[in-house]
Amino acid sequence: MRGIRAFQRRILSFYEKKGRDLPWRKTTDPYKILVSEIMLQQTQVDRVIPYYERWIKRWPTAKALSRASKEDVLKLWMGLGYNSRALRLWEASQMLSKGFPQTYEELIRIKGIGPYTASAILAFSFNEEIAVVDTNIRRVLIHELGLKETISSDHLKRIALSCVPKGKSRIWHNALMDYGAMQATARKTNIKSLSQQGKFGGSDREVRGWVLRRMLEGGNIDKKEVKKRFQKKDIKKILEKMRRDGLIGEKL
C-alpha cells in the first residue's frame, strides 16, 4: 500500500484548490446533513442542490418536518426520484424532533438511518474520526493506494479509518468525495462501482413515479389504468412494493 501521508497531502491540496461550494457544507447541523445525505443517495449533486435548498427553507429543523403531512413531503420531493427516501426522512424526523443523537450506536437505531448515513453525520456534523466510504471514496482509496478492487468492505473501512487526518474528518471526507467526483472518476480509473443505477425509462421506478404523481395531483386512478399504460410491467408487484414503502394506501 502506498504512503498515507503523501496521499493525505495530495487529496487535501486538491480540495484546497478545487473543492466544491455546496450548501450543506456551510453547516454542521446534523439534521441538515441528514437531509443532504438522504437526497444524495443515487442522485447527482447538481440535481440535489435546488431540492435541498427548498426543503431546508420549508422545514429548517427536524421538529418542523415532523409536523408536516406525508403528502406535502412527497410533493416537495417529487422529481428527485426514489420517493421512499422522503418518507424515511419524514419518519426519522418523528424520532429526532426532540434532539439529535451524537453516537453511532444511537444513530443507527433511528428508522431510516443506516451505517453509512450514521457515519456521514458523525464526520460532517461532529468531525468524528470515523470511516465514511461511499462509491467515490471507495474508488479513490483503491486507485490512489494501489488496492485490489476485490478488497472487502470491512478491510477497506479499516484502511479508510487509518487515513483520516487527526482533527480533520469533516474536511478530509469532503476532499475525498470531490477528488473522486472530479479527478479519480470511474472513467479515468476504470474502477467499477459495486452497484450501478439502472435506466429510468421503462423501469419500475418510472411506474412508481407516475402513480405517485397522479395521486398527489389529486387525480382519480385505478389499477386498470396503470396496467393499460404500462402493459409490459408487473403492476401488482410494483403496487405491493409501494404499499410496503408507505407510498400508497390499500385502495389502489
Backbone bond lengths (Angstrom), bond angles and torsions (degrees), N, CA, C in turn:
res aa  C-N    CA-C-N  psi(-1)  N-CA   C-N-CA  omega(-1)  CA-C   N-CA-C  phi
1 M - - - 1.470 - - 1.529 109.51 -
2 R 1.319 116.36 136.33 1.453 121.35 -176.37 1.524 112.05 -70.88
3 G 1.357 116.85 165.65 1.452 122.45 -174.61 1.515 114.51 -60.56
4 I 1.341 116.24 126.93 1.455 121.29 -177.38 1.527 112.08 -70.22
5 R 1.342 117.77 -39.61 1.466 120.11 -177.67 1.531 111.72 -63.67
6 A 1.320 116.28 -42.31 1.466 120.07 178.00 1.530 109.97 -65.02
7 F 1.322 115.92 -38.09 1.463 122.05 177.05 1.530 110.46 -61.51
8 Q 1.319 117.09 -45.77 1.456 121.36 179.18 1.531 111.08 -60.58
9 R 1.322 116.09 -46.21 1.471 120.04 -178.87 1.529 111.07 -61.38
10 R 1.324 116.26 -41.87 1.460 121.13 -178.24 1.540 110.89 -63.96
11 I 1.319 116.57 -45.24 1.464 120.85 -177.56 1.532 111.05 -68.64
12 L 1.322 117.58 -45.48 1.461 121.42 -178.55 1.526 111.67 -68.17
13 S 1.321 116.79 -34.54 1.463 120.44 177.42 1.524 110.38 -66.19
14 F 1.315 116.24 -41.87 1.462 121.09 177.42 1.527 110.36 -60.65
15 Y 1.319 115.96 -44.52 1.465 121.15 -177.49 1.529 111.24 -65.51
16 E 1.306 116.27 -39.45 1.462 120.71 179.78 1.533 110.90 -61.42
17 K 1.320 116.87 -34.50 1.462 121.47 -177.20 1.533 112.71 -89.65
18 K 1.347 116.91 -36.28 1.460 119.35 -169.24 1.535 114.73 -129.19
19 G 1.325 117.67 11.45 1.458 120.51 -178.86 1.521 112.90 -58.15
20 R 1.331 116.60 141.38 1.466 121.58 -178.19 1.527 111.61 -77.57
21 D 1.331 115.17 144.80 1.463 122.15 177.21 1.529 107.78 -94.92
22 L 1.331 116.80 95.41 1.456 122.12 -175.49 1.530 109.98 -113.22
23 P 1.330 117.70 143.06 1.471 120.07 -173.20 1.523 114.68 -59.67
24 W 1.327 118.15 -35.22 1.462 119.97 -178.25 1.527 112.47 -77.41
25 R 1.327 116.59 -6.31 1.460 119.50 175.59 1.531 111.85 -88.02
26 K 1.320 116.06 -2.46 1.460 121.26 179.63 1.525 111.71 -96.05
27 T 1.317 116.09 8.55 1.451 121.03 -178.50 1.527 110.82 -141.15
28 T 1.322 115.60 156.22 1.468 120.70 171.24 1.531 109.65 -118.32
29 D 1.320 116.60 10.56 1.463 122.17 177.98 1.537 108.85 -62.96
30 P 1.332 118.26 117.65 1.466 119.87 -175.94 1.525 113.97 -61.21
31 Y 1.322 117.21 -31.20 1.469 119.73 177.25 1.523 109.92 -63.73
32 K 1.321 117.63 -46.05 1.460 121.66 -178.57 1.531 111.01 -67.92
33 I 1.315 115.89 -35.03 1.471 119.26 175.18 1.525 109.86 -65.07
34 L 1.327 116.75 -41.58 1.469 120.80 177.85 1.520 110.51 -59.63
35 V 1.323 117.15 -46.87 1.465 121.11 179.19 1.519 110.44 -56.78
36 S 1.333 116.71 -48.15 1.468 120.14 -178.53 1.521 111.52 -63.27
37 E 1.329 117.09 -41.89 1.462 120.25 -177.56 1.527 111.86 -65.75
38 I 1.319 117.17 -40.96 1.469 120.20 178.69 1.526 109.98 -66.58
39 M 1.328 116.57 -41.73 1.465 119.80 -179.73 1.529 112.22 -66.35
40 L 1.323 116.60 -34.57 1.461 120.95 -176.04 1.525 113.52 -77.13
41 Q 1.319 117.10 -10.27 1.464 119.65 179.11 1.526 109.67 -65.98
42 Q 1.324 117.16 115.58 1.461 124.52 177.47 1.532 113.11 61.14
43 T 1.342 117.10 24.44 1.457 121.11 179.67 1.524 109.33 -137.28
44 Q 1.318 117.32 136.79 1.457 121.78 -177.49 1.526 111.83 -68.94
45 V 1.320 115.03 147.86 1.466 122.44 -175.91 1.527 112.13 -54.83
46 D 1.336 118.00 -46.98 1.467 121.00 -176.42 1.524 112.37 -60.60
47 R 1.320 116.50 -32.99 1.468 119.94 178.45 1.526 111.24 -74.73
48 V 1.315 115.95 -31.53 1.462 120.01 -176.19 1.523 112.46 -73.40
49 I 1.320 118.12 -37.86 1.481 121.74 -171.66 1.531 113.67 -49.18
50 P 1.351 120.49 -54.00 1.473 118.77 -178.33 1.527 113.15 -65.24
51 Y 1.325 117.36 -33.87 1.467 120.21 178.27 1.524 110.40 -68.29
52 Y 1.313 115.71 -42.65 1.464 120.52 178.38 1.523 110.42 -59.66
53 E 1.316 116.96 -46.69 1.468 120.60 -177.53 1.522 111.65 -65.22
54 R 1.337 117.35 -40.12 1.469 120.03 177.83 1.528 110.91 -66.73
55 W 1.332 115.11 -40.87 1.465 120.32 -178.87 1.534 110.89 -62.34
56 I 1.314 117.17 -49.34 1.465 121.76 -177.80 1.523 110.91 -66.02
57 K 1.318 117.20 -34.16 1.462 119.82 176.73 1.526 110.54 -66.44
58 R 1.325 116.21 -38.52 1.478 120.97 -178.26 1.526 111.16 -77.90
59 W 1.344 116.05 -44.61 1.472 120.87 -177.62 1.531 109.08 -130.41
60 P 1.322 117.85 83.88 1.474 121.58 -173.78 1.524 114.91 -73.04
61 T 1.328 117.52 -12.20 1.463 121.23 -179.43 1.527 109.98 -137.14
62 A 1.323 115.67 163.12 1.467 120.36 176.27 1.525 110.27 -62.54
63 K 1.324 116.69 -35.73 1.457 121.04 179.59 1.526 110.92 -63.74
64 A 1.330 116.00 -42.34 1.467 120.13 178.18 1.524 110.73 -63.58
65 L 1.328 117.01 -42.17 1.463 120.94 179.66 1.525 110.79 -66.17
66 S 1.310 117.10 -37.60 1.468 120.54 -178.08 1.529 111.84 -62.88
67 R 1.328 117.06 -22.23 1.469 121.57 -179.14 1.522 112.35 -90.68
68 A 1.334 116.57 -7.77 1.467 120.85 -178.81 1.521 110.64 -75.46
69 S 1.323 115.94 158.21 1.465 120.03 174.91 1.518 109.91 -84.10
70 K 1.303 116.32 153.92 1.469 120.89 177.98 1.522 110.46 -59.12
71 E 1.348 116.63 -38.49 1.458 121.13 -178.38 1.526 111.51 -64.01
72 D 1.337 116.86 -43.36 1.469 120.14 179.94 1.526 111.31 -65.22
73 V 1.330 115.69 -38.56 1.456 120.83 179.12 1.535 110.47 -62.75
74 L 1.314 116.43 -45.78 1.464 120.84 -179.32 1.527 111.76 -68.13
75 K 1.331 116.99 -35.59 1.469 120.09 179.04 1.522 111.06 -64.32
76 L 1.327 117.23 -43.63 1.458 119.64 -179.22 1.530 110.94 -67.14
77 W 1.339 115.79 -33.10 1.472 120.94 -178.65 1.526 112.16 -76.06
78 M 1.340 116.57 -25.44 1.457 121.70 -171.81 1.526 112.13 -51.18
79 G 1.329 115.72 128.17 1.458 121.97 -178.70 1.514 112.68 106.75
80 L 1.340 116.73 -18.88 1.460 120.11 179.89 1.525 111.20 -85.11
81 G 1.338 116.43 -21.93 1.458 120.63 177.71 1.517 113.82 89.98
82 Y 1.333 115.53 164.54 1.469 121.98 -178.73 1.534 109.60 46.84
83 N 1.344 114.57 62.63 1.467 121.04 -170.61 1.523 114.69 -63.30
84 S 1.321 117.36 -19.74 1.464 119.22 178.54 1.531 110.76 -63.65
85 R 1.334 116.83 -21.53 1.464 120.25 176.94 1.525 110.80 -61.78
86 A 1.337 116.21 -37.49 1.469 120.37 179.38 1.522 110.56 -62.35
87 L 1.324 115.88 -41.12 1.469 119.49 178.96 1.518 111.48 -68.28
88 R 1.331 117.18 -35.15 1.469 120.24 177.13 1.524 110.53 -63.06
89 L 1.320 116.67 -41.22 1.460 121.28 177.43 1.521 110.65 -63.84
90 W 1.312 115.34 -46.13 1.471 121.47 -178.97 1.529 110.82 -62.37
91 E 1.324 116.28 -43.50 1.465 120.40 179.12 1.524 110.83 -66.51
92 A 1.325 116.87 -39.55 1.461 120.39 178.06 1.519 111.07 -62.36
93 S 1.336 116.00 -36.73 1.467 119.73 -178.19 1.528 112.03 -63.17
94 Q 1.320 117.44 -27.65 1.465 120.42 178.41 1.531 110.32 -63.13
95 M 1.328 116.42 -33.54 1.460 121.36 -178.90 1.529 112.15 -89.80
96 L 1.339 116.42 -19.06 1.458 120.31 -174.88 1.524 113.64 -101.75
97 S 1.326 116.95 -1.57 1.466 120.29 -173.87 1.524 113.24 -64.90
98 K 1.329 117.42 -22.69 1.470 120.30 -178.76 1.527 113.42 -100.29
99 G 1.321 116.56 -2.24 1.458 119.52 179.98 1.508 111.45 156.64
100 F 1.333 116.30 158.54 1.460 121.24 -175.76 1.518 110.55 -112.62
101 P 1.330 117.89 124.85 1.470 120.85 177.58 1.529 111.34 -60.41
102 Q 1.314 116.31 153.09 1.468 120.28 -179.25 1.529 112.72 -124.09
103 T 1.334 116.51 16.37 1.456 119.80 175.36 1.530 109.37 -126.66
104 Y 1.325 116.19 153.77 1.459 122.23 -179.45 1.527 110.89 -59.43
105 E 1.334 115.91 -44.50 1.463 120.91 -176.79 1.530 111.46 -62.21
106 E 1.321 116.49 -38.71 1.463 120.20 179.70 1.527 111.19 -73.70
107 L 1.312 116.60 -39.03 1.463 120.63 -177.21 1.524 112.02 -63.73
108 I 1.323 117.46 -43.33 1.467 119.03 -176.05 1.537 112.24 -73.83
109 R 1.318 116.99 -6.80 1.467 119.84 173.28 1.528 111.46 -80.23
110 I 1.339 116.02 -15.62 1.457 120.35 179.96 1.518 109.49 -78.33
111 K 1.322 116.43 126.90 1.460 120.44 179.10 1.521 110.03 -59.61
112 G 1.323 116.80 127.24 1.457 121.37 179.63 1.513 113.87 99.83
113 I 1.349 117.13 -9.22 1.464 120.45 178.11 1.525 108.70 -110.92
114 G 1.324 116.16 113.46 1.458 121.34 179.78 1.515 111.47 -98.42
115 P 1.322 117.84 -176.11 1.473 122.23 -177.73 1.524 114.11 -56.12
116 Y 1.353 117.33 -45.06 1.463 118.74 -178.94 1.532 111.12 -65.19
117 T 1.328 116.39 -48.47 1.466 120.25 -177.80 1.516 111.36 -62.08
118 A 1.335 116.83 -39.69 1.464 120.34 177.64 1.521 110.84 -61.31
119 S 1.324 116.74 -42.78 1.460 121.11 179.38 1.528 111.07 -64.84
120 A 1.326 116.13 -40.86 1.466 120.58 -179.80 1.526 111.12 -64.29
121 I 1.321 117.06 -41.53 1.467 121.26 178.34 1.525 110.15 -61.42
122 L 1.315 116.69 -44.13 1.467 120.85 -179.11 1.528 111.36 -64.69
123 A 1.321 117.25 -38.14 1.464 120.74 -179.51 1.523 111.66 -73.71
124 F 1.330 117.01 -48.50 1.463 120.48 -172.35 1.533 113.34 -83.60
125 S 1.317 117.72 -26.36 1.465 120.13 179.54 1.528 112.15 -94.22
126 F 1.334 115.98 -41.05 1.465 119.96 -172.13 1.535 113.71 -114.78
127 N 1.351 115.44 2.68 1.469 120.79 177.71 1.531 112.36 57.52
128 E 1.324 116.53 29.42 1.470 120.41 -178.78 1.527 110.33 -73.41
129 E 1.307 115.57 140.73 1.470 120.62 179.30 1.529 108.60 -78.87
130 I 1.313 114.06 94.55 1.455 122.37 -175.33 1.522 107.95 -143.10
131 A 1.311 117.54 155.42 1.467 120.84 179.76 1.524 110.12 -85.46
132 V 1.326 116.05 123.02 1.465 122.52 174.50 1.523 106.24 -116.61
133 V 1.317 117.60 112.86 1.468 120.56 -174.31 1.521 110.32 -126.01
134 D 1.338 115.84 102.83 1.454 120.43 172.68 1.530 108.61 -103.44
135 T 1.314 117.72 -169.66 1.465 121.31 -177.37 1.526 111.99 -60.26
136 N 1.333 116.27 -45.58 1.465 120.18 -179.64 1.524 111.89 -63.32
137 I 1.336 115.58 -46.62 1.464 120.02 -176.96 1.524 110.72 -66.65
138 R 1.313 117.34 -39.13 1.471 120.96 176.50 1.521 109.87 -57.33
139 R 1.331 116.37 -46.24 1.468 120.89 -178.20 1.531 111.08 -64.25
140 V 1.342 116.47 -41.68 1.465 120.45 179.44 1.522 110.90 -62.17
141 L 1.319 116.96 -46.44 1.462 120.91 -178.61 1.523 111.43 -61.96
142 I 1.322 116.30 -45.19 1.464 120.36 -179.28 1.537 110.57 -63.74
143 H 1.319 116.11 -44.81 1.465 120.26 -176.08 1.525 112.31 -71.73
144 E 1.320 117.04 -48.02 1.460 120.66 -172.99 1.531 113.03 -77.73
145 L 1.319 117.01 -27.82 1.469 119.70 -178.43 1.525 112.75 -100.91
146 G 1.332 116.51 2.02 1.463 120.14 177.03 1.516 113.17 67.67
147 L 1.332 116.91 38.10 1.468 121.46 -178.99 1.522 110.53 -90.16
148 K 1.326 115.92 160.60 1.456 120.69 177.04 1.528 109.80 -79.48
149 E 1.324 116.70 143.63 1.471 120.41 178.85 1.528 111.99 -64.73
150 T 1.315 116.21 -20.63 1.468 120.44 -178.54 1.531 112.60 -85.04
151 I 1.314 117.96 3.32 1.459 121.44 -178.70 1.532 110.28 -56.19
152 S 1.317 117.84 139.72 1.461 121.07 -178.66 1.527 110.22 -71.90
153 S 1.315 116.12 156.45 1.468 121.35 179.92 1.521 111.42 -60.99
154 D 1.337 116.46 -41.47 1.467 120.16 -178.91 1.526 111.59 -64.62
155 H 1.335 116.05 -43.46 1.469 120.42 178.98 1.529 110.28 -64.12
156 L 1.328 116.14 -42.50 1.457 120.54 179.96 1.533 111.20 -63.52
157 K 1.316 116.91 -38.34 1.467 120.04 178.77 1.529 111.38 -65.65
158 R 1.326 116.23 -36.94 1.466 119.11 178.34 1.530 110.55 -64.93
159 I 1.326 115.56 -41.24 1.469 119.71 177.57 1.531 109.82 -66.69
160 A 1.336 116.22 -42.77 1.466 120.89 179.79 1.522 110.87 -58.44
161 L 1.329 116.31 -42.07 1.464 120.42 -179.74 1.528 111.22 -64.72
162 S 1.320 116.45 -38.06 1.459 120.08 -179.34 1.527 112.30 -68.35
163 C 1.328 116.78 -16.61 1.469 121.30 -178.67 1.528 113.29 -91.06
164 V 1.325 118.07 -13.44 1.472 120.56 -175.62 1.527 110.26 -68.98
165 P 1.335 118.64 118.37 1.472 120.50 179.21 1.533 110.52 -66.42
166 K 1.294 116.97 138.39 1.455 122.24 -177.06 1.527 110.94 -56.96
167 G 1.323 115.92 125.87 1.457 121.94 177.07 1.519 115.21 77.11
168 K 1.340 117.44 7.21 1.467 120.18 -175.63 1.530 112.82 -128.74
169 S 1.310 117.95 30.41 1.461 120.58 -175.45 1.530 112.02 -59.47
170 R 1.335 117.24 -44.08 1.463 121.02 -178.37 1.529 110.94 -60.77
171 I 1.311 116.00 -53.35 1.462 120.58 -179.20 1.524 110.80 -63.50
172 W 1.315 116.74 -41.70 1.464 121.68 -177.27 1.526 112.03 -60.20
173 H 1.312 116.51 -47.08 1.460 118.65 -177.27 1.521 111.93 -72.21
174 N 1.331 118.02 -34.25 1.465 119.50 172.38 1.525 110.27 -62.11
175 A 1.330 116.13 -41.28 1.465 121.28 -179.42 1.528 110.98 -64.09
176 L 1.330 116.91 -44.07 1.467 120.73 179.00 1.527 111.18 -60.81
177 M 1.330 115.91 -42.99 1.463 119.66 -178.87 1.519 111.46 -63.64
178 D 1.333 116.28 -41.83 1.464 119.61 179.82 1.522 111.58 -69.32
179 Y 1.310 117.08 -38.38 1.465 121.01 178.58 1.534 109.59 -62.79
180 G 1.319 116.05 -41.00 1.462 119.97 178.75 1.512 112.81 -69.49
181 A 1.334 116.61 -35.10 1.466 120.71 -178.38 1.523 112.86 -76.41
182 M 1.346 116.76 -29.27 1.465 119.62 -173.35 1.526 114.89 -114.64
183 Q 1.318 117.16 -30.10 1.463 120.51 -173.81 1.532 112.13 -109.34
184 A 1.315 116.24 -63.54 1.477 120.18 -179.17 1.525 109.17 -91.14
185 T 1.320 115.96 65.12 1.459 121.12 -177.52 1.528 110.86 -76.55
186 A 1.309 115.34 166.66 1.466 119.98 179.11 1.527 110.42 -61.91
187 R 1.324 116.31 -37.70 1.462 120.27 -178.85 1.527 111.42 -67.76
188 K 1.322 116.48 -41.77 1.465 120.45 -178.09 1.526 112.37 -72.78
189 T 1.335 116.78 -37.44 1.466 120.17 -175.12 1.518 113.02 -92.45
190 N 1.351 116.17 -20.21 1.468 121.47 -176.95 1.529 111.55 62.26
191 I 1.327 115.94 27.13 1.468 121.06 177.08 1.525 108.40 -96.94
192 K 1.306 116.65 124.14 1.462 121.37 -175.49 1.525 111.10 -81.49
193 S 1.335 115.60 145.65 1.457 121.05 174.71 1.521 108.90 -73.42
194 L 1.328 116.00 154.77 1.462 119.74 177.97 1.519 110.66 -66.98
195 S 1.329 116.54 -33.39 1.463 120.85 177.45 1.514 108.35 -138.94
196 Q 1.321 116.16 143.25 1.452 121.17 -179.87 1.509 109.88 -124.30
197 Q 1.347 115.11 138.61 1.459 120.93 -179.35 1.525 109.79 -72.85
198 G 1.324 115.87 133.96 1.451 119.95 178.80 1.526 111.61 -79.15
199 K 1.342 115.67 170.57 1.449 121.06 178.58 1.522 110.31 -66.72
200 F 1.356 115.12 148.55 1.463 120.03 -178.16 1.523 111.66 -79.74
201 G 1.343 116.44 -47.60 1.452 120.80 -177.56 1.519 112.49 -58.71
202 G 1.351 116.15 126.60 1.458 120.90 179.35 1.513 114.18 79.32
203 S 1.328 117.50 4.85 1.463 121.03 -177.81 1.527 111.04 -94.00
204 D 1.333 115.53 169.44 1.462 120.32 174.48 1.520 110.38 -60.90
205 R 1.337 117.20 -33.10 1.467 120.84 179.18 1.522 111.34 -61.81
206 E 1.339 116.58 -35.40 1.462 119.40 178.33 1.527 110.24 -64.16
207 V 1.325 116.93 -42.45 1.469 121.18 179.11 1.525 110.05 -64.00
208 R 1.323 115.77 -47.57 1.470 120.50 -179.10 1.532 111.08 -59.31
209 G 1.320 116.19 -43.65 1.458 120.63 -179.72 1.514 112.34 -64.29
210 W 1.327 116.04 -41.29 1.465 120.29 179.93 1.527 111.10 -65.52
211 V 1.325 116.97 -45.76 1.471 121.26 179.55 1.527 110.57 -60.35
212 L 1.317 115.93 -48.14 1.462 119.86 -177.18 1.532 111.48 -64.29
213 R 1.328 116.30 -40.85 1.469 120.13 -179.99 1.520 110.65 -62.19
214 R 1.321 116.16 -44.69 1.472 119.82 179.16 1.523 111.33 -61.35
215 M 1.304 117.16 -41.44 1.466 121.01 -178.18 1.527 111.27 -67.86
216 L 1.330 116.85 -41.76 1.460 120.47 -178.95 1.524 112.01 -70.66
217 E 1.326 116.31 -25.79 1.466 120.31 176.88 1.527 111.57 -80.37
218 G 1.332 115.85 -2.67 1.462 120.27 176.12 1.508 114.77 85.28
219 G 1.321 116.74 9.98 1.456 120.01 -179.39 1.518 112.64 -78.76
220 N 1.338 116.16 148.35 1.460 120.04 175.61 1.517 108.82 -76.83
221 I 1.297 115.64 137.69 1.462 119.80 -176.54 1.527 108.87 -148.45
222 D 1.322 116.31 141.28 1.458 119.43 175.75 1.525 109.22 -133.94
223 K 1.326 115.25 170.67 1.458 121.06 -174.78 1.537 111.93 -61.97
224 K 1.339 116.34 -35.67 1.465 119.45 -179.38 1.525 111.42 -62.68
225 E 1.335 116.11 -39.10 1.457 120.07 -179.69 1.538 110.74 -65.38
226 V 1.324 115.45 -39.85 1.460 119.90 179.23 1.525 109.89 -65.29
227 K 1.330 116.61 -43.86 1.470 121.17 179.96 1.521 111.44 -63.21
228 K 1.329 117.01 -37.00 1.454 121.23 -179.17 1.527 110.66 -67.95
229 R 1.335 116.11 -38.44 1.466 120.14 -177.89 1.527 112.07 -75.44
230 F 1.342 115.96 -35.42 1.470 120.76 -177.60 1.532 108.70 -122.29
231 Q 1.324 115.66 73.30 1.467 121.54 -170.40 1.527 113.96 -67.81
232 K 1.323 117.11 -25.19 1.458 119.69 -175.49 1.536 113.11 -94.01
233 K 1.314 116.98 3.69 1.465 120.13 -175.68 1.526 111.35 -104.95
234 D 1.335 115.46 154.04 1.465 122.09 176.56 1.533 107.25 -84.22
235 I 1.336 115.41 84.88 1.465 121.26 -173.22 1.526 111.96 -63.62
236 K 1.316 116.92 -38.77 1.461 120.36 -179.99 1.532 110.80 -58.55
237 K 1.314 116.04 -46.39 1.463 121.58 -179.61 1.534 111.19 -63.83
238 I 1.343 116.10 -42.37 1.468 120.93 -178.80 1.529 110.74 -65.05
239 L 1.326 116.80 -44.11 1.465 120.56 -179.02 1.527 111.40 -67.66
240 E 1.323 116.43 -36.00 1.468 119.80 177.31 1.527 110.83 -63.57
241 K 1.334 115.85 -39.50 1.470 120.35 176.96 1.532 110.81 -65.03
242 M 1.319 117.19 -39.07 1.465 121.16 178.54 1.530 110.98 -65.45
243 R 1.337 116.89 -35.36 1.467 119.97 176.75 1.520 110.77 -67.09
244 R 1.338 115.89 -43.46 1.466 119.39 179.10 1.528 111.46 -62.03
245 D 1.334 115.74 -34.23 1.467 120.46 179.74 1.527 112.33 -79.49
246 G 1.335 115.94 -6.38 1.465 119.48 179.31 1.518 113.95 80.91
247 L 1.331 117.25 15.47 1.464 120.81 -176.79 1.521 112.54 -84.03
248 I 1.327 117.18 -28.23 1.467 121.39 178.36 1.519 109.48 -136.35
249 G 1.352 115.27 162.97 1.454 120.52 179.13 1.521 111.92 -90.22
250 E 1.305 116.23 -169.37 1.466 121.42 -176.11 1.522 113.15 -80.80
251 K 1.335 118.09 -16.17 1.458 120.67 -173.71 1.519 113.05 -67.72
252 L 1.331 117.63 -38.12 1.468 120.08 -176.86 1.526 110.86 -75.86
